[in-house]
Amino acid sequence: MRSVMQVTGLGRSTIYRLIASHEFPSPVRLTSRAVAWRSSDIDAWSETRPVAAH
């Protein structure tokens, strides 16, 4: 979760809210208490996000 938060710039609750609304990749269950995200899923999601202009 920490690395996903760092890569996306999103908070934990925002990530889970986006998962619930099917706007963010679902995690993969590793064990009964651990999940992870595929880096390819996060990369693909990131490419669909609008680019901020500064």
C-alpha positions as CSV (number, residue, x, y, z in Angstrom):
1,M,0.0,0.0,0.0
2,R,2.8,2.4,0.8
3,S,4.4,2.1,-2.5
4,V,1.1,2.5,-4.3
5,M,0.4,5.6,-2.3
6,Q,3.8,7.0,-3.2
7,V,3.5,6.2,-6.9
8,T,-0.1,7.5,-7.3
9,G,0.0,10.4,-4.8
10,L,-3.3,9.2,-3.4
11,G,-4.2,8.4,0.2
12,R,-5.4,5.0,1.4
13,S,-9.0,5.9,1.7
14,T,-9.1,7.5,-1.8
15,I,-7.6,4.3,-3.3
16,Y,-10.2,2.1,-1.6
17,R,-13.0,4.5,-2.6
18,L,-11.8,4.4,-6.3
19,I,-11.6,0.6,-6.1
20,A,-15.2,0.4,-4.8
21,S,-16.3,2.6,-7.7
22,H,-14.3,0.5,-10.2
23,E,-12.0,3.5,-11.1
24,F,-8.8,1.9,-9.8
25,P,-7.2,-1.5,-10.3
26,S,-8.2,-4.1,-7.7
27,P,-5.5,-5.6,-5.6
28,V,-4.4,-9.2,-5.8
29,R,-4.7,-11.2,-2.6
30,L,-1.4,-12.7,-1.5
31,T,-2.5,-14.2,1.8
32,S,-5.5,-13.9,4.0
33,R,-4.2,-10.6,5.4
34,A,-2.0,-9.3,2.5
35,V,-2.8,-7.7,-0.8
36,A,-0.6,-6.2,-3.6
37,W,-1.1,-4.4,-6.9
38,R,0.4,-5.4,-10.2
39,S,2.8,-2.7,-11.3
40,S,1.5,-3.1,-14.8
41,D,-2.1,-2.4,-13.6
42,I,-0.9,0.8,-11.8
43,D,1.1,1.9,-14.8
44,A,-1.9,1.4,-17.1
45,W,-4.2,3.2,-14.7
46,S,-1.7,6.1,-14.4
47,E,-1.6,6.5,-18.2
48,T,-5.4,7.1,-18.3
49,R,-5.2,9.9,-15.8
50,P,-5.3,13.5,-17.1
51,V,-2.0,15.4,-17.0
52,A,-1.9,18.4,-14.8
53,A,-0.6,21.6,-16.5
54,H,1.4,24.0,-14.3
